[in-house]
Structure formats: structure tokens, C-alpha cells
Amino acid sequence: METCVGTPVVNRMVEGSYDAVKDHLERLISSVQRELVAETEALGRLERRDVRSLVSNLIVADLVLANGLLCLIVPEYAIYWITASFFLYVINPFLLLVPSTGTVSTEASNGSGVRITERLGEIGLGDHRWLIARIFWNSYFINSQPLAPAFLAVYGLNIIFAFLGDFGVLGWLIIFQSAAIMLFYLAIAVFRPYTGGFLESLIGIQNEVYRKMHRHVEPLWKVMLPIGIAAGFVALILIAAMLLPGFTLGVIWNSRATVTGLGFIPVLFILVCQVILVRYAQGESSRRLARQLRERKVATLKKYVEIPLLECQKAIDPAAPSSLDRYACAYSDIRATFFSSRVYRVQAQDLAGYLPIWVVVPDLDMLLNPETIRILDERPDSRQII
């Protein structure tokens, strides 16, 4: 993709000739249309299923059946499943580091660590820290959302097994830990903290609190008490979901000899099953999410970039110098929208050619470009694709 949109050319266009502006517009339109073609082709690939998809379906069906039979005939199946589930929670983030055999875009990852460090210094990371933090925040939560259905099922079974089994105090720890993980991912699926609407709702709450506090609409304690309770509950869920699963796993490991020694073999088998089942469910959810993002990107590029550029091309008249001024004004909005649509890349990752998932990652070439990062920070109202 050409980066001609990123060059600071507006002033030169206004001062330059009609032919120069026309040539620049044609290159912009061509660049946008190539982007649209690439996104449309990617959408087509998302719809295609091959033999490996059929094999994955058969494997998943066999594993579900195998675990159903084990649950009926193995007395200690519940503790094996529970132990494996917390191992799964610990290792799942590292599965993203497994090399993929699929076609993955590498255009933003071909720089060395030294090059990235140098460019971070060039753009002035401190000046744009909130923009960069928001982009990585969005990336983390949007990639967490496809895990929600699978994790709700896995840790929901944990709670059922803990209620039905004879685990004593350990059972309540398992229930608490599993419920915290479920609430965390359920909140991501419901509130979608990567969207602009979520951030706007937080700003709305902040403004409402400010109004009540400074205009004495309600007593201070009535304003602060609900906020304190909600903040404490959120903090508890975050700590329990993100920091305590390893602790819970250690308690199970030290208190249940069944899962150690040779007992770890069934735990390992169930762990492999869980990895495959979760990966399969994550793949289906992330496929739908990737399709939505690509469809939104195509719609945004067509409506707010390609069509305005084509209208500018028709409107610019060598006999009307003011037409160049109008184009220069429209150019800022078009450029900011184009950049915003390219901040994130959707790429596929698989395990040995099977069980693909789609992840949304920041485009480092965009973020490490001083001109790009400045424009994005100056135009936070530009249209986003997520």
C-alpha cells in the first residue's frame, strides 16, 4: 500500500498547478481502491472452507464425545478437568507466540528492535502516550472477546463440577475463581471496552458525577458510595481473573495428589482437549469478528474516502481556483479517516495449519510514523473501524 496519503502535500497542492493536483488525486484514488480490493479479497478468504476445516470439525466432535465418555466412567474426571482448565488459562496467551503456517501479513513486523526503538524516539512517545495506550488497549480487548463463549463454557463446567463434587473449602475457591474469570470475559462481550461507545459512557459517568458533586445535587456520600462499591467490585474481578488463577492452580496441585505423578497424564490429555476445543470456538468467533471489521472498513473507505475523493476529482476545475481550496479543506478529513481505518490489521494464525484464529494487531508502521501519529492524535474524532 502506498503511503502517499501521509505526505504533507496540502499546501503544495494549493500552490501547485491543476495538473499536479489531478495527478495526486489519481494516485490517492488508486491507492484507496487497491486497499478496497485487498479487503474484499480477504473477506472472500474468510468465507472459504477447505478440507482442513472439515478435519477440524471431526476432531472437535470426537473430543467432545471422548470427554463425555470419560466424565461418565472416570471417577476423578471433575478434578482432572478443573486442574486442566487452570493450566489452560495460564498457557493460553502463549499460544499466540506459536509460529503460524498460514499467510500472515508481515509488512508491519519486518523492522528490527533497534529500528523500532529509534522510531519511538522520533515520534515522541510521551507526547502521544494516550493515543498509543488506547490503541493497544483496544487490541487487547478485541482479541479477548472471541474467547468469551469458550471460557464461559469451560469455567461454567468448573462451577458445576465444584458444586456436585466433594471438594470442601477448595470447591468454594474453584467456584470463586471460575466465576471471576467468567464475569471478566462476560463483561468484555457485553460492554466491549474497545469501542468508542464504551469510552463515551465512561466520560458521561464522569461528567454526571462532577455535576452532582459540584452543584450539590446529592450529598457527597450518596455519589461516592456507589462509585466506590462499583470500583471495588471491578478491581476484585480484575485481580481474581488476571492474577489469581496461578494461585488457585497451586492450591489444587498441593492439596490433591490425584493430579500429580501418573495422575497428571489424564490432566494433560484433557488439557490438550481443552486447548483444541477453546481454539476451535475462538476461531469461529474471531472469524465473525474479523468479517465485521473488514466489512466496516470497506464501508468506511467507500463512503468517507473513495467517494469524497472521486467527488473532489470531478469538482476541481482549472478555471476555478477556489476548487483547490475546497479540496484542501476536505483533504484533512479524508486523510484522517484513511489513517484511522489502517491503524489495525487483521491477520490469521493457526496451529500446524489447523484451527485458525483471527487477531487484530496495531500496524506498527502506522504507529511509528511521526506524521501519522500526529494526525491521529490531532483528529480523535475521525471514524474508527472498531
C-alpha positions as CSV (number, residue, x, y, z in Angstrom):
1,M,0.0,0.0,0.0
2,E,1.4,3.4,-0.9
3,T,1.8,5.9,1.8
4,C,1.1,8.9,-0.5
5,V,-1.8,9.9,1.7
6,G,0.7,10.5,4.5
7,T,2.8,13.1,2.8
8,P,2.2,16.7,3.8
9,V,1.1,17.9,0.4
10,V,-2.0,20.1,1.1
11,N,-0.1,23.4,0.9
12,R,1.9,22.3,-2.1
13,M,-1.3,21.3,-3.9
14,V,-3.0,24.6,-3.3
15,E,0.1,26.4,-4.5
16,G,0.8,24.0,-7.4
17,S,-0.8,23.5,-10.7
18,Y,-4.1,21.9,-11.6
19,D,-2.2,19.0,-13.3
20,A,-0.2,18.3,-10.2
21,V,-3.3,18.2,-8.0
22,K,-5.1,16.0,-10.5
23,D,-2.1,13.6,-10.6
24,H,-2.0,13.4,-6.9
25,L,-5.7,12.7,-6.7
26,E,-5.5,9.9,-9.2
27,R,-2.7,8.3,-7.1
28,L,-4.8,8.7,-3.9
29,I,-7.8,7.1,-5.5
30,S,-5.8,4.3,-7.0
31,S,-4.2,3.6,-3.6
32,V,-7.6,3.5,-1.8
33,Q,-9.1,1.3,-4.5
34,R,-6.2,-1.2,-4.1
35,E,-6.9,-1.2,-0.4
36,L,-10.5,-1.9,-1.1
37,V,-9.7,-4.8,-3.4
38,A,-7.3,-6.3,-0.8
39,E,-10.0,-6.1,1.9
40,T,-12.7,-7.6,-0.4
41,E,-10.4,-10.5,-1.3
42,A,-9.7,-11.0,2.4
43,L,-13.4,-11.1,3.0
44,G,-13.7,-13.8,0.4
45,R,-11.0,-15.9,2.0
46,L,-12.8,-15.6,5.4
47,E,-15.9,-17.2,3.8
48,R,-14.0,-20.2,2.2
49,R,-13.8,-23.5,4.0
50,D,-11.4,-26.3,3.0
51,V,-10.6,-29.9,3.8
52,R,-8.8,-28.8,6.9
53,S,-12.0,-27.2,8.2
54,L,-13.8,-30.5,7.9
55,V,-11.0,-32.3,9.6
56,S,-11.1,-29.8,12.5
57,N,-14.8,-30.3,12.8
58,L,-14.4,-34.1,13.0
59,I,-11.6,-33.8,15.6
60,V,-13.7,-31.4,17.8
61,A,-16.7,-33.7,17.6
62,D,-14.6,-36.7,18.6
63,L,-13.0,-34.8,21.5
64,V,-16.4,-33.7,22.8
65,L,-17.6,-37.4,22.7
66,A,-14.4,-38.7,24.3
67,N,-14.7,-36.2,27.2
68,G,-18.4,-37.1,27.6
69,L,-17.5,-40.8,27.9
70,L,-14.6,-40.1,30.3
71,C,-16.9,-38.0,32.5
72,L,-19.2,-41.0,32.9
73,I,-16.5,-43.7,33.5
74,V,-13.7,-41.9,35.3
75,P,-14.5,-41.1,39.0
76,E,-11.9,-38.3,39.2
77,Y,-12.7,-36.7,35.9
78,A,-14.0,-33.5,37.6
79,I,-10.7,-32.6,39.3
80,Y,-8.8,-33.5,36.2
81,W,-11.0,-31.1,34.2
82,I,-10.7,-28.4,36.8
83,T,-6.9,-28.7,37.0
84,A,-6.5,-28.7,33.3
85,S,-8.7,-25.6,33.0
86,F,-6.4,-23.5,35.1
87,F,-3.4,-24.8,33.2
88,L,-5.2,-23.7,30.1
89,Y,-5.7,-20.2,31.5
90,V,-2.0,-19.9,32.2
91,I,-0.7,-21.1,28.9
92,N,-3.4,-19.8,26.5
93,P,-1.7,-16.3,26.0
94,F,1.5,-18.1,24.9
95,L,-0.3,-20.0,22.1
96,L,-0.3,-16.7,20.1
97,L,3.5,-17.0,20.0
98,V,3.4,-20.4,18.2
99,P,4.6,-19.8,14.6
100,S,1.8,-19.9,12.1
101,T,1.9,-21.8,8.8
102,G,-0.9,-19.6,7.4
103,T,-0.5,-16.5,5.2
104,V,0.2,-13.7,7.7
105,S,0.9,-10.1,6.8
106,T,4.4,-9.2,7.8
107,E,4.5,-5.7,6.4
108,A,4.5,-4.1,9.9
109,S,6.7,-6.6,11.6
110,N,9.8,-6.6,9.4
111,G,11.7,-4.0,11.4
112,S,14.4,-4.8,13.9
113,G,14.1,-3.9,17.6
114,V,16.7,-1.2,17.1
115,R,14.7,0.4,14.3
116,I,11.5,0.3,16.4
117,T,13.3,1.9,19.3
118,E,14.8,4.7,17.1
119,R,11.4,5.4,15.6
120,L,9.7,5.6,19.0
121,G,12.2,8.3,19.9
122,E,11.4,10.1,16.7
123,I,7.7,10.3,17.2
124,G,8.0,11.4,20.8
125,L,6.2,8.6,22.6
126,G,5.5,10.7,25.7
127,D,3.6,13.3,23.6
128,H,1.2,10.6,22.2
129,R,1.2,8.1,25.1
130,W,-2.6,8.2,25.5
131,L,-3.3,7.5,21.8
132,I,-0.8,4.6,21.8
133,A,-2.2,3.2,25.1
134,R,-5.7,3.4,23.7
135,I,-4.7,1.5,20.5
136,F,-3.1,-1.3,22.5
137,W,-6.0,-1.3,25.0
138,N,-8.4,-1.8,22.0
139,S,-6.3,-4.5,20.5
140,Y,-6.1,-6.5,23.8
141,F,-9.8,-6.4,24.5
142,I,-11.0,-7.0,20.9
143,N,-8.8,-10.1,20.8
144,S,-10.2,-11.2,24.2
145,Q,-13.8,-11.1,23.1
146,P,-13.7,-14.2,20.9
147,L,-12.5,-16.2,23.9
148,A,-15.7,-15.4,25.9
149,P,-18.0,-18.2,24.7
150,A,-15.4,-20.9,25.1
151,F,-14.2,-19.7,28.6
152,L,-17.8,-19.3,29.8
153,A,-18.4,-23.0,28.9
154,V,-15.1,-24.3,30.4
155,Y,-15.3,-22.4,33.7
156,G,-19.1,-22.9,33.9
157,L,-18.4,-26.6,33.9
158,N,-15.8,-26.0,36.7
159,I,-18.6,-24.4,38.8
160,I,-20.9,-27.4,38.1
161,F,-18.2,-29.9,39.0
162,A,-17.3,-28.0,42.2
163,F,-21.0,-27.9,43.3
164,L,-21.6,-31.6,42.6
165,G,-18.2,-32.8,43.9
166,D,-16.9,-33.2,47.4
167,F,-14.1,-30.6,47.4
168,G,-14.8,-28.9,50.7
169,V,-13.2,-25.4,51.1
170,L,-11.3,-26.0,47.8
171,G,-14.6,-26.2,46.0
172,W,-15.5,-22.6,47.1
173,L,-12.1,-21.4,45.9
174,I,-12.7,-23.1,42.5
175,I,-16.2,-21.6,42.3
176,F,-15.0,-18.1,43.1
177,Q,-12.0,-18.2,40.7
178,S,-14.1,-19.7,37.9
179,A,-16.9,-17.1,38.4
180,A,-14.4,-14.3,38.3
181,I,-13.0,-15.4,35.0
182,M,-16.5,-15.8,33.6
183,L,-17.5,-12.4,34.8
184,F,-14.4,-10.8,33.3
185,Y,-15.0,-12.3,29.8
186,L,-18.8,-11.8,30.0
187,A,-18.1,-8.1,30.7
188,I,-15.8,-7.9,27.7
189,A,-18.5,-9.5,25.5
190,V,-21.3,-7.2,26.8
191,F,-19.6,-3.9,27.3
192,R,-17.0,-4.2,24.5
193,P,-14.4,-1.8,26.1
194,Y,-12.6,-1.4,22.8
195,T,-15.4,0.6,21.3
196,G,-15.8,4.4,21.3
197,G,-19.2,4.0,22.9
198,F,-17.7,2.4,26.0
199,L,-15.2,5.3,26.4
200,E,-18.0,7.8,25.8
201,S,-20.1,6.2,28.5
202,L,-17.3,6.5,31.0
203,I,-16.9,10.1,30.1
204,G,-20.7,10.5,30.6
205,I,-20.5,9.0,34.0
206,Q,-17.6,11.2,35.0
207,N,-19.5,14.3,33.9
208,E,-22.6,13.2,35.8
209,V,-20.5,12.7,39.0
210,Y,-18.9,16.1,38.5
211,R,-22.3,17.7,38.1
212,K,-23.7,16.1,41.2
213,M,-20.6,16.9,43.3
214,H,-20.1,20.5,42.4
215,R,-23.7,21.5,42.1
216,H,-24.7,19.7,45.3
217,V,-27.4,17.8,43.6
218,E,-27.0,15.0,46.1
219,P,-25.0,14.5,49.3
220,L,-21.4,13.6,48.7
221,W,-21.6,10.2,50.3
222,K,-24.5,9.2,48.0
223,V,-22.4,10.0,45.0
224,M,-19.2,8.4,46.2
225,L,-20.5,5.3,47.8
226,P,-21.9,3.6,44.7
227,I,-18.8,4.6,42.8
228,G,-16.6,3.1,45.5
229,I,-18.6,-0.1,45.6
230,A,-18.5,-0.5,41.8
231,A,-14.8,0.3,41.6
232,G,-14.0,-2.2,44.4
233,F,-16.1,-4.9,42.6
234,V,-14.3,-4.3,39.3
235,A,-10.9,-4.3,41.0
236,L,-11.8,-7.6,42.7
237,I,-12.8,-9.2,39.4
238,L,-9.7,-7.9,37.6
239,I,-7.4,-9.2,40.3
240,A,-9.1,-12.6,40.6
241,A,-9.4,-13.1,36.8
242,M,-5.9,-11.9,35.9
243,L,-3.6,-12.6,38.8
244,L,-5.1,-15.4,41.0
245,P,-5.6,-18.4,38.6
246,G,-1.9,-19.4,39.1
247,F,-2.5,-19.3,42.9
248,T,-5.7,-21.4,42.6
249,L,-3.8,-23.9,40.4
250,G,-1.0,-24.1,43.0
251,V,-3.6,-24.8,45.8
252,I,-5.2,-27.6,43.7
253,W,-1.8,-29.1,42.9
254,N,-0.6,-29.1,46.5
255,S,-3.9,-30.4,48.0
256,R,-4.9,-33.1,45.5
257,A,-2.4,-35.9,45.0
258,T,-4.7,-37.3,42.3
259,V,-3.4,-34.8,39.8
260,T,0.3,-35.3,40.4
261,G,2.5,-38.2,39.3
262,L,0.8,-40.5,36.9
263,G,-2.4,-38.6,37.6
264,F,-1.0,-35.8,35.5
265,I,-1.4,-37.9,32.4
266,P,-5.3,-37.6,32.3
267,V,-4.9,-33.9,33.2
268,L,-2.5,-33.5,30.2
269,F,-4.9,-35.3,27.9
270,I,-7.9,-33.1,29.0
271,L,-5.7,-30.0,28.7
272,V,-4.9,-30.8,25.1
273,C,-8.6,-31.4,24.5
274,Q,-9.5,-28.0,26.1
275,V,-6.8,-26.2,24.0
276,I,-8.3,-27.6,20.8
277,L,-11.9,-27.0,21.8
278,V,-11.2,-23.5,23.0
279,R,-9.2,-22.7,19.9
280,Y,-11.9,-24.0,17.7
281,A,-14.6,-21.9,19.4
282,Q,-12.2,-18.9,19.4
283,G,-11.6,-19.4,15.7
284,E,-15.3,-19.3,14.8
285,S,-16.0,-16.2,17.0
286,S,-12.9,-14.4,15.7
287,R,-13.9,-15.2,12.1
288,R,-17.2,-13.5,12.6
289,L,-15.5,-10.5,14.3
290,A,-12.9,-10.3,11.5
291,R,-15.6,-10.3,8.9
292,Q,-17.5,-7.5,10.7
293,L,-14.3,-5.4,11.0
294,R,-13.4,-5.9,7.3
295,E,-16.9,-5.1,6.2
296,R,-16.9,-1.9,8.3
297,K,-13.5,-0.9,6.9
298,V,-14.7,-1.4,3.3
299,A,-17.9,0.6,4.0
300,T,-15.9,3.4,5.7
301,L,-13.3,3.6,2.9
302,K,-16.0,3.7,0.2
303,K,-18.3,6.2,2.0
304,Y,-15.8,8.6,3.6
305,V,-12.6,8.2,1.5
306,E,-13.2,6.9,-2.1
307,I,-16.5,8.7,-2.8
308,P,-15.3,12.1,-1.5
309,L,-12.0,11.7,-3.5
310,L,-14.0,10.9,-6.6
311,E,-16.2,13.9,-6.0
312,C,-13.2,16.1,-5.5
313,Q,-11.7,14.8,-8.8
314,K,-14.9,15.9,-10.6
315,A,-15.2,19.2,-8.8
316,I,-11.7,20.5,-9.3
317,D,-11.8,22.9,-12.2
318,P,-8.7,24.7,-13.6
319,A,-10.8,27.7,-14.2
320,A,-12.0,27.9,-10.5
321,P,-9.0,28.3,-8.1
322,S,-11.4,28.1,-5.2
323,S,-12.0,24.4,-6.0
324,L,-8.4,23.7,-4.9
325,D,-9.2,25.4,-1.6
326,R,-12.3,23.3,-1.1
327,Y,-10.2,20.2,-1.8
328,A,-7.5,21.2,0.7
329,C,-10.2,21.6,3.4
330,A,-11.8,18.2,2.6
331,Y,-8.4,16.6,2.4
332,S,-7.7,16.7,6.2
333,D,-10.9,14.8,7.0
334,I,-10.3,12.2,4.2
335,R,-6.7,11.7,5.3
336,A,-7.6,11.2,9.0
337,T,-10.3,8.7,8.1
338,F,-8.0,6.8,5.9
339,F,-5.3,6.6,8.6
340,S,-7.8,5.6,11.2
341,S,-9.0,2.7,9.0
342,R,-5.5,1.4,8.8
343,V,-4.4,1.6,12.4
344,Y,-5.3,-2.1,13.0
345,R,-4.5,-5.2,10.9
346,V,-6.5,-8.4,10.9
347,Q,-4.2,-11.4,10.5
348,A,-4.7,-15.2,10.7
349,Q,-2.8,-17.5,13.0
350,D,-3.1,-21.3,13.0
351,L,-1.6,-24.4,14.7
352,A,0.2,-26.6,12.2
353,G,-2.2,-25.4,9.5
354,Y,-5.3,-26.2,11.5
355,L,-7.6,-24.3,14.0
356,P,-7.0,-20.8,12.6
357,I,-8.0,-17.7,14.6
358,W,-8.1,-14.1,13.5
359,V,-6.4,-11.5,15.6
360,V,-6.4,-7.7,15.5
361,V,-3.0,-6.1,15.9
362,P,-1.8,-2.5,15.7
363,D,0.0,-1.7,12.4
364,L,3.5,-0.7,13.8
365,D,4.4,1.1,10.5
366,M,1.5,3.4,11.0
367,L,2.2,4.0,14.7
368,L,5.9,4.5,14.2
369,N,5.4,7.2,11.5
370,P,5.7,10.6,13.1
371,E,3.4,12.3,10.6
372,T,0.7,9.6,11.0
373,I,0.7,9.5,14.8
374,R,0.5,13.3,14.9
375,I,-2.5,13.4,12.6
376,L,-4.3,10.6,14.5
377,D,-3.7,12.4,17.8
378,E,-5.0,15.7,16.4
379,R,-8.1,14.0,15.0
380,P,-9.5,11.7,17.7
381,D,-13.0,12.2,16.1
382,S,-12.0,10.5,12.8
383,R,-14.1,7.5,12.0
384,Q,-12.8,4.2,13.5
385,I,-13.4,0.7,12.3
386,I,-13.8,-0.8,15.8
